[in-house]
Amino acid sequence: MILPSKHLSQERALLTVGGRILQHLRNPMTISALWEELTLRAKSSSHSTSPLNYDGFVLALDLLYLINAIEMEDGLLATVEAVLGFESTVNNDIEMEDGFLKRNEHDSSYL
């Protein structure tokens, strides 16, 4: 389900859906606003053969959260890169270095 397979098309795989989510998440927005934008774009797109369902959308959000690609800040969904620019207290153990996310070595609370 995460990757495309014989029985799951590439456009319905969670990594593909997650990539689309990250493309649309340039600015922080609510989950409902993001869902509306994705469904409107999918309806207007001529190359989309199967519409995105809400379950796949939520599972892709879960995957992105688990790999620290997105965060929720003040009721808005944002990429971790955007959240780090907001002086977040939630993500003070993660920083960007040379375009990659890296955990601060001084924080060992997750061990």
VOKOLTOR-341144 format. One record per atom (N, C-alpha, C): residue in one letter; residue number from 1; atom name; x, y, z. Coordinates in nm, 4 decimals. Layout:
<nodes>
+-----+-----+------+----------+----------+----------+
! res !   n ! atom !       c1 !       c2 !       c3 !
+-----+-----+------+----------+----------+----------+
!   a ! NUM !   CA !        X !        Y !        Z !
...
+-----+-----+------+----------+----------+----------+
</nodes>
This chain:
<nodes>
+-----+-----+------+----------+----------+----------+
! res !   n ! atom !       c1 !       c2 !       c3 !
+-----+-----+------+----------+----------+----------+
!   m !   1 !    N !   0.0813 !  -0.1196 !   0.0000 !
!   m !   1 !   CA !   0.0000 !   0.0000 !   0.0000 !
!   m !   1 !    C !   0.0864 !   0.1270 !   0.0000 !
!   i !   2 !    N !   0.2040 !   0.1161 !   0.0574 !
!   i !   2 !   CA !   0.2922 !   0.2328 !   0.0593 !
!   i !   2 !    C !   0.3544 !   0.2528 !  -0.0785 !
!   l !   3 !    N !   0.3971 !   0.1434 !  -0.1392 !
!   l !   3 !   CA !   0.4569 !   0.1470 !  -0.2721 !
!   l !   3 !    C !   0.3610 !   0.0890 !  -0.3756 !
!   p !   4 !    N !   0.3746 !   0.1275 !  -0.5020 !
!   p !   4 !   CA !   0.2916 !   0.0663 !  -0.6063 !
!   p !   4 !    C !   0.3257 !  -0.0823 !  -0.6182 !
!   s !   5 !    N !   0.2294 !  -0.1593 !  -0.6586 !
!   s !   5 !   CA !   0.2512 !  -0.3029 !  -0.6754 !
!   s !   5 !    C !   0.1679 !  -0.3529 !  -0.7921 !
!   k !   6 !    N !   0.1644 !  -0.4820 !  -0.8073 !
!   k !   6 !   CA !   0.0863 !  -0.5438 !  -0.9143 !
!   k !   6 !    C !  -0.0621 !  -0.5105 !  -0.9017 !
!   h !   7 !    N !  -0.1096 !  -0.4982 !  -0.7785 !
!   h !   7 !   CA !  -0.2515 !  -0.4751 !  -0.7537 !
!   h !   7 !    C !  -0.2838 !  -0.3315 !  -0.7113 !
!   l !   8 !    N !  -0.1820 !  -0.2468 !  -0.7039 !
!   l !   8 !   CA !  -0.2032 !  -0.1083 !  -0.6617 !
!   l !   8 !    C !  -0.1341 !  -0.0146 !  -0.7606 !
!   s !   9 !    N !  -0.2124 !   0.0716 !  -0.8230 !
!   s !   9 !   CA !  -0.1547 !   0.1622 !  -0.9227 !
!   s !   9 !    C !  -0.0618 !   0.2630 !  -0.8565 !
!   q !  10 !    N !   0.0245 !   0.3190 !  -0.9366 !
!   q !  10 !   CA !   0.1223 !   0.4152 !  -0.8855 !
!   q !  10 !    C !   0.0543 !   0.5380 !  -0.8264 !
!   e !  11 !    N !  -0.0536 !   0.5843 !  -0.8886 !
!   e !  11 !   CA !  -0.1176 !   0.7069 !  -0.8396 !
!   e !  11 !    C !  -0.1928 !   0.6873 !  -0.7085 !
!   r !  12 !    N !  -0.2207 !   0.5632 !  -0.6688 !
!   r !  12 !   CA !  -0.2904 !   0.5376 !  -0.5429 !
!   r !  12 !    C !  -0.1960 !   0.4933 !  -0.4313 !
!   a !  13 !    N !  -0.0680 !   0.4745 !  -0.4616 !
!   a !  13 !   CA !   0.0298 !   0.4372 !  -0.3598 !
!   a !  13 !    C !   0.0491 !   0.5539 !  -0.2627 !
!   l !  14 !    N !   0.0711 !   0.5240 !  -0.1363 !
!   l !  14 !   CA !   0.0805 !   0.6286 !  -0.0347 !
!   l !  14 !    C !   0.1972 !   0.7242 !  -0.0586 !
!   l !  15 !    N !   0.3072 !   0.6729 !  -0.1123 !
!   l !  15 !   CA !   0.4197 !   0.7638 !  -0.1404 !
!   l !  15 !    C !   0.3850 !   0.8627 !  -0.2503 !
!   t !  16 !    N !   0.3092 !   0.8202 !  -0.3490 !
!   t !  16 !   CA !   0.2675 !   0.9115 !  -0.4550 !
!   t !  16 !    C !   0.1699 !   1.0153 !  -0.4016 !
!   v !  17 !    N !   0.0721 !   0.9691 !  -0.3237 !
!   v !  17 !   CA !  -0.0257 !   1.0609 !  -0.2639 !
!   v !  17 !    C !   0.0462 !   1.1571 !  -0.1696 !
!   g !  18 !    N !   0.1412 !   1.1058 !  -0.0915 !
!   g !  18 !   CA !   0.2186 !   1.1916 !  -0.0024 !
!   g !  18 !    C !   0.2986 !   1.2960 !  -0.0781 !
!   g !  19 !    N !   0.3543 !   1.2590 !  -0.1916 !
!   g !  19 !   CA !   0.4260 !   1.3551 !  -0.2746 !
!   g !  19 !    C !   0.3346 !   1.4654 !  -0.3253 !
!   r !  20 !    N !   0.2121 !   1.4274 !  -0.3656 !
!   r !  20 !   CA !   0.1150 !   1.5282 !  -0.4094 !
!   r !  20 !    C !   0.0781 !   1.6211 !  -0.2943 !
!   i !  21 !    N !   0.0631 !   1.5637 !  -0.1762 !
!   i !  21 !   CA !   0.0301 !   1.6458 !  -0.0589 !
!   i !  21 !    C !   0.1415 !   1.7476 !  -0.0337 !
!   l !  22 !    N !   0.2658 !   1.7030 !  -0.0367 !
!   l !  22 !   CA !   0.3777 !   1.7940 !  -0.0127 !
!   l !  22 !    C !   0.3867 !   1.9025 !  -0.1190 !
!   q !  23 !    N !   0.3510 !   1.8708 !  -0.2430 !
!   q !  23 !   CA !   0.3503 !   1.9726 !  -0.3485 !
!   q !  23 !    C !   0.2485 !   2.0820 !  -0.3203 !
!   h !  24 !    N !   0.1334 !   2.0446 !  -0.2655 !
!   h !  24 !   CA !   0.0273 !   2.1421 !  -0.2386 !
!   h !  24 !    C !   0.0449 !   2.2134 !  -0.1052 !
!   l !  25 !    N !   0.1325 !   2.1633 !  -0.0209 !
!   l !  25 !   CA !   0.1487 !   2.2180 !   0.1134 !
!   l !  25 !    C !   0.2637 !   2.3182 !   0.1167 !
!   r !  26 !    N !   0.2593 !   2.4150 !   0.0281 !
!   r !  26 !   CA !   0.3639 !   2.5181 !   0.0244 !
!   r !  26 !    C !   0.3504 !   2.6137 !   0.1421 !
!   n !  27 !    N !   0.2266 !   2.6416 !   0.1806 !
!   n !  27 !   CA !   0.1989 !   2.7261 !   0.2967 !
!   n !  27 !    C !   0.1174 !   2.6447 !   0.3959 !
!   p !  28 !    N !   0.1314 !   2.6721 !   0.5249 !
!   p !  28 !   CA !   0.0503 !   2.5998 !   0.6230 !
!   p !  28 !    C !  -0.0990 !   2.6167 !   0.5944 !
!   m !  29 !    N !  -0.1745 !   2.5081 !   0.6080 !
!   m !  29 !   CA !  -0.3190 !   2.5120 !   0.5859 !
!   m !  29 !    C !  -0.3864 !   2.4035 !   0.6689 !
!   t !  30 !    N !  -0.5163 !   2.4187 !   0.6843 !
!   t !  30 !   CA !  -0.5917 !   2.3186 !   0.7583 !
!   t !  30 !    C !  -0.6016 !   2.1916 !   0.6753 !
!   i !  31 !    N !  -0.6289 !   2.0813 !   0.7423 !
!   i !  31 !   CA !  -0.6434 !   1.9536 !   0.6728 !
!   i !  31 !    C !  -0.7599 !   1.9590 !   0.5758 !
!   s !  32 !    N !  -0.8699 !   2.0210 !   0.6159 !
!   s !  32 !   CA !  -0.9866 !   2.0282 !   0.5268 !
!   s !  32 !    C !  -0.9576 !   2.1135 !   0.4035 !
!   a !  33 !    N !  -0.8828 !   2.2223 !   0.4188 !
!   a !  33 !   CA !  -0.8469 !   2.3057 !   0.3035 !
!   a !  33 !    C !  -0.7555 !   2.2291 !   0.2081 !
!   l !  34 !    N !  -0.6633 !   2.1526 !   0.2637 !
!   l !  34 !   CA !  -0.5734 !   2.0717 !   0.1814 !
!   l !  34 !    C !  -0.6523 !   1.9648 !   0.1056 !
!   w !  35 !    N !  -0.7459 !   1.8991 !   0.1725 !
!   w !  35 !   CA !  -0.8301 !   1.7978 !   0.1088 !
!   w !  35 !    C !  -0.9099 !   1.8590 !  -0.0061 !
!   e !  36 !    N !  -0.9696 !   1.9747 !   0.0174 !
!   e !  36 !   CA !  -1.0474 !   2.0409 !  -0.0881 !
!   e !  36 !    C !  -0.9599 !   2.0769 !  -0.2074 !
!   e !  37 !    N !  -0.8410 !   2.1289 !  -0.1815 !
!   e !  37 !   CA !  -0.7511 !   2.1665 !  -0.2909 !
!   e !  37 !    C !  -0.7091 !   2.0439 !  -0.3710 !
!   l !  38 !    N !  -0.6749 !   1.9345 !  -0.3023 !
!   l !  38 !   CA !  -0.6341 !   1.8133 !  -0.3723 !
!   l !  38 !    C !  -0.7470 !   1.7554 !  -0.4567 !
!   t !  39 !    N !  -0.8682 !   1.7531 !  -0.4027 !
!   t !  39 !   CA !  -0.9792 !   1.6960 !  -0.4787 !
!   t !  39 !    C !  -1.0184 !   1.7851 !  -0.5960 !
!   l !  40 !    N !  -1.0116 !   1.9164 !  -0.5791 !
!   l !  40 !   CA !  -1.0405 !   2.0059 !  -0.6915 !
!   l !  40 !    C !  -0.9380 !   1.9895 !  -0.8035 !
!   r !  41 !    N !  -0.8123 !   1.9803 !  -0.7671 !
!   r !  41 !   CA !  -0.7074 !   1.9621 !  -0.8681 !
!   r !  41 !    C !  -0.7206 !   1.8262 !  -0.9357 !
!   a !  42 !    N !  -0.7566 !   1.7222 !  -0.8603 !
!   a !  42 !   CA !  -0.7721 !   1.5888 !  -0.9184 !
!   a !  42 !    C !  -0.8889 !   1.5862 !  -1.0170 !
!   k !  43 !    N !  -0.9977 !   1.6562 !  -0.9845 !
!   k !  43 !   CA !  -1.1135 !   1.6605 !  -1.0747 !
!   k !  43 !    C !  -1.0814 !   1.7351 !  -1.2030 !
!   s !  44 !    N !  -1.0005 !   1.8404 !  -1.1939 !
!   s !  44 !   CA !  -0.9688 !   1.9204 !  -1.3122 !
!   s !  44 !    C !  -0.8555 !   1.8583 !  -1.3945 !
!   s !  45 !    N !  -0.7829 !   1.7644 !  -1.3363 !
!   s !  45 !   CA !  -0.6727 !   1.7003 !  -1.4067 !
!   s !  45 !    C !  -0.7254 !   1.5926 !  -1.5002 !
!   s !  46 !    N !  -0.6775 !   1.5924 !  -1.6202 !
!   s !  46 !   CA !  -0.7255 !   1.4953 !  -1.7187 !
!   s !  46 !    C !  -0.6508 !   1.3619 !  -1.7104 !
!   h !  47 !    N !  -0.5321 !   1.3589 !  -1.6483 !
!   h !  47 !   CA !  -0.4550 !   1.2343 !  -1.6431 !
!   h !  47 !    C !  -0.4881 !   1.1477 !  -1.5221 !
!   s !  48 !    N !  -0.5681 !   1.1959 !  -1.4299 !
!   s !  48 !   CA !  -0.6057 !   1.1174 !  -1.3124 !
!   s !  48 !    C !  -0.7175 !   1.0205 !  -1.3495 !
!   t !  49 !    N !  -0.6894 !   0.8902 !  -1.3349 !
!   t !  49 !   CA !  -0.7886 !   0.7897 !  -1.3729 !
!   t !  49 !    C !  -0.8774 !   0.7488 !  -1.2570 !
!   s !  50 !    N !  -0.8245 !   0.7510 !  -1.1363 !
!   s !  50 !   CA !  -0.9072 !   0.7146 !  -1.0215 !
!   s !  50 !    C !  -0.8993 !   0.8249 !  -0.9167 !
!   p !  51 !    N !  -1.0141 !   0.8699 !  -0.8692 !
!   p !  51 !   CA !  -1.0133 !   0.9796 !  -0.7715 !
!   p !  51 !    C !  -0.9536 !   0.9357 !  -0.6378 !
!   l !  52 !    N !  -0.8934 !   1.0298 !  -0.5707 !
!   l !  52 !   CA !  -0.8363 !   1.0049 !  -0.4392 !
!   l !  52 !    C !  -0.9489 !   0.9950 !  -0.3374 !
!   n !  53 !    N !  -0.9473 !   0.8894 !  -0.2551 !
!   n !  53 !   CA !  -1.0480 !   0.8804 !  -0.1501 !
!   n !  53 !    C !  -0.9900 !   0.9345 !  -0.0196 !
!   y !  54 !    N !  -1.0788 !   0.9671 !   0.0724 !
!   y !  54 !   CA !  -1.0360 !   1.0309 !   0.1969 !
!   y !  54 !    C !  -0.9497 !   0.9374 !   0.2811 !
!   d !  55 !    N !  -0.9796 !   0.8075 !   0.2784 !
!   d !  55 !   CA !  -0.8992 !   0.7117 !   0.3553 !
!   d !  55 !    C !  -0.7534 !   0.7132 !   0.3089 !
!   g !  56 !    N !  -0.7313 !   0.7147 !   0.1781 !
!   g !  56 !   CA !  -0.5954 !   0.7200 !   0.1253 !
!   g !  56 !    C !  -0.5261 !   0.8501 !   0.1606 !
!   f !  57 !    N !  -0.6019 !   0.9587 !   0.1609 !
!   f !  57 !   CA !  -0.5488 !   1.0893 !   0.1991 !
!   f !  57 !    C !  -0.5005 !   1.0871 !   0.3440 !
!   v !  58 !    N !  -0.5828 !   1.0345 !   0.4333 !
!   v !  58 !   CA !  -0.5465 !   1.0297 !   0.5764 !
!   v !  58 !    C !  -0.4283 !   0.9361 !   0.5992 !
!   l !  59 !    N !  -0.4264 !   0.8227 !   0.5320 !
!   l !  59 !   CA !  -0.3126 !   0.7313 !   0.5468 !
!   l !  59 !    C !  -0.1832 !   0.7951 !   0.4961 !
!   a !  60 !    N !  -0.1910 !   0.8714 !   0.3886 !
!   a !  60 !   CA !  -0.0728 !   0.9415 !   0.3383 !
!   a !  60 !    C !  -0.0266 !   1.0482 !   0.4380 !
!   l !  61 !    N !  -0.1221 !   1.1186 !   0.5003 !
!   l !  61 !   CA !  -0.0859 !   1.2152 !   0.6050 !
!   l !  61 !    C !  -0.0171 !   1.1448 !   0.7216 !
!   d !  62 !    N !  -0.0691 !   1.0296 !   0.7600 !
!   d !  62 !   CA !  -0.0068 !   0.9516 !   0.8677 !
!   d !  62 !    C !   0.1365 !   0.9137 !   0.8320 !
!   l !  63 !    N !   0.1563 !   0.8676 !   0.7098 !
!   l !  63 !   CA !   0.2904 !   0.8299 !   0.6653 !
!   l !  63 !    C !   0.3843 !   0.9495 !   0.6681 !
!   l !  64 !    N !   0.3385 !   1.0626 !   0.6165 !
!   l !  64 !   CA !   0.4227 !   1.1832 !   0.6161 !
!   l !  64 !    C !   0.4565 !   1.2282 !   0.7578 !
!   y !  65 !    N !   0.3614 !   1.2145 !   0.8500 !
!   y !  65 !   CA !   0.3871 !   1.2509 !   0.9894 !
!   y !  65 !    C !   0.4892 !   1.1557 !   1.0513 !
!   l !  66 !    N !   0.4751 !   1.0264 !   1.0223 !
!   l !  66 !   CA !   0.5666 !   0.9272 !   1.0793 !
!   l !  66 !    C !   0.7103 !   0.9451 !   1.0326 !
!   i !  67 !    N !   0.7280 !   0.9934 !   0.9118 !
!   i !  67 !   CA !   0.8648 !   1.0136 !   0.8619 !
!   i !  67 !    C !   0.9119 !   1.1575 !   0.8846 !
!   n !  68 !    N !   0.8392 !   1.2305 !   0.9682 !
!   n !  68 !   CA !   0.8744 !   1.3689 !   1.0050 !
!   n !  68 !    C !   0.8804 !   1.4631 !   0.8856 !
!   a !  69 !    N !   0.7893 !   1.4456 !   0.7911 !
!   a !  69 !   CA !   0.7832 !   1.5363 !   0.6765 !
!   a !  69 !    C !   0.6825 !   1.6480 !   0.7001 !
!   i !  70 !    N !   0.5823 !   1.6236 !   0.7853 !
!   i !  70 !   CA !   0.4810 !   1.7249 !   0.8161 !
!   i !  70 !    C !   0.4588 !   1.7320 !   0.9659 !
!   e !  71 !    N !   0.4057 !   1.8429 !   1.0108 !
!   e !  71 !   CA !   0.3724 !   1.8662 !   1.1517 !
!   e !  71 !    C !   0.2440 !   1.9465 !   1.1580 !
!   m !  72 !    N !   0.1798 !   1.9405 !   1.2732 !
!   m !  72 !   CA !   0.0623 !   2.0226 !   1.2995 !
!   m !  72 !    C !   0.1043 !   2.1325 !   1.3956 !
!   e !  73 !    N !   0.0822 !   2.2567 !   1.3565 !
!   e !  73 !   CA !   0.1220 !   2.3722 !   1.4380 !
!   e !  73 !    C !   0.0054 !   2.4695 !   1.4422 !
!   d !  74 !    N !  -0.0506 !   2.4923 !   1.5593 !
!   d !  74 !   CA !  -0.1632 !   2.5851 !   1.5787 !
!   d !  74 !    C !  -0.2821 !   2.5527 !   1.4885 !
!   g !  75 !    N !  -0.3122 !   2.4244 !   1.4729 !
!   g !  75 !   CA !  -0.4263 !   2.3825 !   1.3916 !
!   g !  75 !    C !  -0.4006 !   2.3828 !   1.2427 !
!   l !  76 !    N !  -0.2771 !   2.4129 !   1.2023 !
!   l !  76 !   CA !  -0.2413 !   2.4156 !   1.0600 !
!   l !  76 !    C !  -0.1393 !   2.3075 !   1.0300 !
!   l !  77 !    N !  -0.1592 !   2.2428 !   0.9192 !
!   l !  77 !   CA !  -0.0664 !   2.1411 !   0.8727 !
!   l !  77 !    C !   0.0425 !   2.2100 !   0.7920 !
!   a !  78 !    N !   0.1683 !   2.1743 !   0.8173 !
!   a !  78 !   CA !   0.2801 !   2.2366 !   0.7469 !
!   a !  78 !    C !   0.3913 !   2.1351 !   0.7307 !
!   t !  79 !    N !   0.4774 !   2.1609 !   0.6338 !
!   t !  79 !   CA !   0.5962 !   2.0774 !   0.6210 !
!   t !  79 !    C !   0.6869 !   2.1047 !   0.7397 !
!   v !  80 !    N !   0.7688 !   2.0090 !   0.7752 !
!   v !  80 !   CA !   0.8586 !   2.0270 !   0.8894 !
!   v !  80 !    C !   0.9540 !   2.1424 !   0.8633 !
!   e !  81 !    N !   0.9962 !   2.1590 !   0.7398 !
!   e !  81 !   CA !   1.0843 !   2.2701 !   0.7054 !
!   e !  81 !    C !   1.0179 !   2.4040 !   0.7372 !
!   a !  82 !    N !   0.8887 !   2.4170 !   0.7057 !
!   a !  82 !   CA !   0.8154 !   2.5404 !   0.7346 !
!   a !  82 !    C !   0.7971 !   2.5583 !   0.8844 !
!   v !  83 !    N !   0.7703 !   2.4496 !   0.9548 !
!   v !  83 !   CA !   0.7496 !   2.4577 !   1.0994 !
!   v !  83 !    C !   0.8790 !   2.4986 !   1.1686 !
!   l !  84 !    N !   0.9913 !   2.4460 !   1.1232 !
!   l !  84 !   CA !   1.1191 !   2.4821 !   1.1847 !
!   l !  84 !    C !   1.1484 !   2.6303 !   1.1696 !
!   g !  85 !    N !   1.0971 !   2.6912 !   1.0653 !
!   g !  85 !   CA !   1.1150 !   2.8341 !   1.0461 !
!   g !  85 !    C !   1.0277 !   2.9174 !   1.1375 !
!   f !  86 !    N !   0.9311 !   2.8540 !   1.2083 !
!   f !  86 !   CA !   0.8388 !   2.9242 !   1.2967 !
!   f !  86 !    C !   0.8855 !   2.9287 !   1.4416 !
!   e !  87 !    N !   1.0081 !   2.8919 !   1.4713 !
!   e !  87 !   CA !   1.0562 !   2.8861 !   1.6101 !
!   e !  87 !    C !   0.9713 !   2.7885 !   1.6911 !
!   s !  88 !    N !   0.9543 !   2.6710 !   1.6397 !
!   s !  88 !   CA !   0.8685 !   2.5719 !   1.7035 !
!   s !  88 !    C !   0.9328 !   2.5150 !   1.8296 !
!   t !  89 !    N !   0.8524 !   2.4984 !   1.9330 !
!   t !  89 !   CA !   0.9015 !   2.4306 !   2.0527 !
!   t !  89 !    C !   0.8792 !   2.2813 !   2.0418 !
!   v !  90 !    N !   0.7910 !   2.2400 !   1.9531 !
!   v !  90 !   CA !   0.7624 !   2.0978 !   1.9360 !
!   v !  90 !    C !   0.8788 !   2.0288 !   1.8673 !
!   n !  91 !    N !   0.9415 !   2.0933 !   1.7700 !
!   n !  91 !   CA !   1.0434 !   2.0297 !   1.6882 !
!   n !  91 !    C !   1.1841 !   2.0787 !   1.7179 !
!   n !  92 !    N !   1.2138 !   2.1125 !   1.8409 !
!   n !  92 !   CA !   1.3466 !   2.1638 !   1.8677 !
!   n !  92 !    C !   1.4536 !   2.0555 !   1.8650 !
!   d !  93 !    N !   1.4135 !   1.9292 !   1.8447 !
!   d !  93 !   CA !   1.5116 !   1.8226 !   1.8320 !
!   d !  93 !    C !   1.5433 !   1.7905 !   1.6861 !
!   i !  94 !    N !   1.4834 !   1.8649 !   1.5915 !
!   i !  94 !   CA !   1.5067 !   1.8424 !   1.4493 !
!   i !  94 !    C !   1.5525 !   1.9736 !   1.3862 !
!   e !  95 !    N !   1.6508 !   1.9645 !   1.2977 !
!   e !  95 !   CA !   1.6962 !   2.0840 !   1.2281 !
!   e !  95 !    C !   1.7314 !   2.0476 !   1.0837 !
!   m !  96 !    N !   1.7334 !   2.1493 !   0.9971 !
!   m !  96 !   CA !   1.7727 !   2.1294 !   0.8584 !
!   m !  96 !    C !   1.9227 !   2.1533 !   0.8465 !
!   e !  97 !    N !   1.9897 !   2.0626 !   0.7778 !
!   e !  97 !   CA !   2.1327 !   2.0792 !   0.7534 !
!   e !  97 !    C !   2.1611 !   2.0327 !   0.6112 !
!   d !  98 !    N !   2.2081 !   2.1214 !   0.5274 !
!   d !  98 !   CA !   2.2381 !   2.0922 !   0.3873 !
!   d !  98 !    C !   2.1183 !   2.0327 !   0.3145 !
!   g !  99 !    N !   1.9979 !   2.0812 !   0.3468 !
!   g !  99 !   CA !   1.8778 !   2.0343 !   0.2795 !
!   g !  99 !    C !   1.8212 !   1.9049 !   0.3336 !
!   f ! 100 !    N !   1.8786 !   1.8502 !   0.4424 !
!   f ! 100 !   CA !   1.8314 !   1.7253 !   0.5000 !
!   f ! 100 !    C !   1.7896 !   1.7476 !   0.6449 !
!   l ! 101 !    N !   1.6878 !   1.6721 !   0.6884 !
!   l ! 101 !   CA !   1.6469 !   1.6792 !   0.8282 !
!   l ! 101 !    C !   1.7451 !   1.6001 !   0.9130 !
!   k ! 102 !    N !   1.7806 !   1.6561 !   1.0277 !
!   k ! 102 !   CA !   1.8764 !   1.5897 !   1.1163 !
!   k ! 102 !    C !   1.8328 !   1.6127 !   1.2599 !
!   r ! 103 !    N !   1.8390 !   1.5081 !   1.3420 !
!   r ! 103 !   CA !   1.8075 !   1.5219 !   1.4841 !
!   r ! 103 !    C !   1.9274 !   1.5832 !   1.5561 !
!   n ! 104 !    N !   1.8977 !   1.6731 !   1.6495 !
!   n ! 104 !   CA !   2.0045 !   1.7292 !   1.7329 !
!   n ! 104 !    C !   2.0588 !   1.6184 !   1.8208 !
!   e ! 105 !    N !   2.1890 !   1.6109 !   1.8322 !
!   e ! 105 !   CA !   2.2511 !   1.5046 !   1.9093 !
!   e ! 105 !    C !   2.2357 !   1.5255 !   2.0598 !
!   h ! 106 !    N !   2.2117 !   1.6480 !   2.1020 !
!   h ! 106 !   CA !   2.2011 !   1.6736 !   2.2448 !
!   h ! 106 !    C !   2.0681 !   1.6258 !   2.3034 !
!   d ! 107 !    N !   1.9699 !   1.5974 !   2.2186 !
!   d ! 107 !   CA !   1.8387 !   1.5543 !   2.2665 !
!   d ! 107 !    C !   1.8275 !   1.4035 !   2.2545 !
!   s ! 108 !    N !   1.8349 !   1.3332 !   2.3652 !
!   s ! 108 !   CA !   1.8257 !   1.1864 !   2.3633 !
!   s ! 108 !    C !   1.6977 !   1.1398 !   2.4318 !
!   s ! 109 !    N !   1.5969 !   1.2254 !   2.4397 !
!   s ! 109 !   CA !   1.4730 !   1.1905 !   2.5099 !
!   s ! 109 !    C !   1.3932 !   1.0828 !   2.4377 !
!   y ! 110 !    N !   1.4191 !   1.0604 !   2.3091 !
!   y ! 110 !   CA !   1.3430 !   0.9600 !   2.2363 !
!   y ! 110 !    C !   1.4057 !   0.8212 !   2.2496 !
!   l ! 111 !    N !   1.5199 !   0.8079 !   2.3142 !
!   l ! 111 !   CA !   1.5852 !   0.6770 !   2.3329 !
!   l ! 111 !    C !   1.5239 !   0.5987 !   2.4461 !
+-----+-----+------+----------+----------+----------+
</nodes>
